[in-house]
Amino acid sequence: MFRSLPANWRRIVQSVLNPKPDPALFERLKSDWQPAPPVFWLLGKVQSGKTSIIHAITRHPEAEIGLGFKPCTRHSRQFDFPPEWPLVRFIDTRGLGEVDYHPEEELVELEQQADALIVVVRALDPQQEEVLAQVKGIREKHPDWPVVLVQTRLHDAYRDERDHPPYESLMTDPALVDLQRALRHQAEGFSELPGYGQIETLAVDLTRTEDGFSDPDYGLDALLTALDRVLEGSQHQSVRDLAKSQGDRRLQQVHPHLMGYAMAAGLTDMIPMAGLVTVPTLQGKLLHSIGRLYQREWNKSTLSEFAASLGSGVLLGMGASFGARQLGKLVPVYGQTVGALAAGTASAAVTYALGRAACYYLEKAEAGQADPEGVSDTYHRSLKEAYQMFRQRLEQTDKTQ
């Protein structure tokens, strides 16, 4: 069957079945075309909730238990997410106040990397002098760095294990006067930092589902808003896009991979003729990654069934429009400006839609159901959803290159 399908789809299939046809290709893609992801440097005492913040944003299980981190400096760890094509990077330091830990030693190595500080403090821990001193020292050297103060573990102040109040009434609920006083006191301590970078303050309570609170992500939306607010240019809204909450928990874990591979396909397809090789390879790697996350291995049979569900019209359209876009980029002036952006947007949107359709297909296959119409509908619906989103992001990224 594969020989009768468009060449572009055959390349995708080969990339799925043989995910590393060119071990150096993906690293070359990242080094040549990947924009620098926004970098957040997390500071706080031990058990203040730094890792919980990373996990809440990425939904990645390895962020929760720490396996996905890699050494960054002698005392710090780096978490890239998604790892294949990072859209955001976190640098997590050891807990401030630990014996023999002097974070100022790391400034030389970290000062050229971070875009913002996330300072994490437990709401009912008034002893933040060490944290405040370090943040002041950093802002004296980097007065433009924004600081996001995140106050955590609000439920420590709840009486009789009462549930979260509506977030908008957190600071006015008469039952939480002591908590409100503690939050204001902490915020005041960080309000007079040296420098002129933004200072954002917010409260969160990020808990596990089994802890039984009505909202395990209490305050997460406010956190995402604050993080996006301190970013600029092509970085703006990248964190919110990454952490978009939709569908079940597994789809939340897959979503960053969809975004990462789609952005990679879009960026590389803005380079004349580069996309002929890179886009099918990236799309194949995305399908392979999704299969791994769904714990279902692709083979020729499942790929044939998935292709049939998409429909020959979709496959032919992908191949024909892809070739036309490559030629369009070579047209003088128009091809290298409007044509390149259109090509990148189309490849990003198609890659995203292909991934969403694959998620739907694997979900139904896991349940022992066949729904080719649903696969096709998911593809077309996701294609429309993705077009505007990626056009704006690629346009912003292109302006900063």
C-alpha positions, 0 to 999 in steps of 0.5 A, a space after each residue: 500500500 505504501 508505494 501507492 501513497 504520496 512520497 511525502 507520506 512515505 517519508 513520514 512512515 519511514 521516520 516513524 518506523 525508523 525514528 533515527 534515520 539520520 542521528 545528526 539531523 535533529 541536532 542540526 535542526 535545533 542548532 540552525 533553526 530553533 529560537 532560544 526558549 524562554 528560561 525561568 530560574 527558580 529560587 526558593 527554600 527546600 520544599 517550597 514547591 519549585 518542582 510542583 510548579 514545573 510539573 503543573 506547567 508541563 504535566 510531565 511525570 518526570 518533572 514531578 519525580 525529577 528524572 527529566 532534569 539534567 545537571 546545569 551547573 554544579 548545584 543547578 538542574 535544567 529541565 527542557 520541555 518538551 525535550 526534543 524541541 524545547 519551548 520553555 526551559 527551567 533552571 532549578 537550584 538547590 534550596 536556599 539556606 542549605 548548608 554549604 550552598 552559596 548560589 552567588 557562585 552560580 551567577 557567572 554561569 547562569 546570568 547569561 541564560 535566564 529571562 526571569 526569576 521565579 521566586 517560590 515561598 511557602 505562604 506561612 513561612 515568614 523566614 525568607 531573609 536568605 531568599 530575599 537577600 539573594 534576589 536583591 543581589 541578583 537584581 543589583 547585577 541584573 536590574 532588568 530581570 523580571 521577578 515572579 513571586 509565587 506563594 505556595 501551600 495556601 491550604 496550610 492556613 485553612 481551618 478544618 481542611 476547608 476547601 479552596 475559596 473561589 480564587 478571586 475571593 482569596 484575599 477577601 474571604 473573612 475566614 482567611 484573615 491570617 493567610 491574607 496577612 501573611 501573603 501581604 507581608 511576604 509581598 511587601 518584603 519583595 516589593 522594594 527590590 532594586 532595579 526596574 524589572 517587573 515584579 509579579 506576585 501571586 498565590 497558588 496551591 498546586 496539589 496532587 489529585 489524590 489530596 482531595 482538593 476541588 482544584 489541584 491547579 488552584 492559581 495556575 491560570 494566574 501563574 501562566 498569565 504572570 509568566 506570559 506577561 514578563 515575556 516579550 516578542 516571540 516568547 510571548 504566550 509561549 508558556 500558556 500555549 505550552 500548558 494549554 489545559 484540554 482533554 484528559 491528562 494524557 492529552 495534556 502531556 502530549 500537547 507540548 510535543 504537538 506544539 514543539 514538533 509543529 513549531 519545528 516543522 514551521 520554522 524549518 519550512 520557512 527555509 527554501 527547500 529545507 522543508 523537503 527533508 525536515 518536515 516529513 522527518 519531524 512529522 514522523 518523529 512526532 507520530 513516533 513520540 505520540 505512540 510512545 506516550 500512548 504506549 502503543 507502537 506503530 507498525 505498517 498495519 496501524 500506519 496503513 489504517 491511520 492513513 486510510 482514516 485520514 483519507 486519500 484526499 488528505 494525504 494527496 493534499 498534503 503531498 501536493 500542497 507541500 510541493 507547491 509551497 516549496 516552489 512558491 518559496 523560490 519565487 523572488 520577493 514574494 516567495 521569500 517573504 509572504 510565501 515563506 511565512 505561508 509555507 511555515 504556517 501551513 507545515 506547522 498547522 498540518 503537523 499539529 493536526 496530524 498529531 491530534 488526529 493520531 492521538 484520537 486514532 490511538 485512543 480509539 484503538 486502545 478502546 478497541 474501536 474504529 472511528 475513521 470519520 472521527 480521525 478525519 474530523 479531528 484532523 480538519 478541526 485541528 487544522 483550522 484551530 492551529 492555522 491562526 495560532 502558528 501564523 502569529 507565532 511564526 511571524 513573531 519569531 521571524 521578526 526576531 531572527 
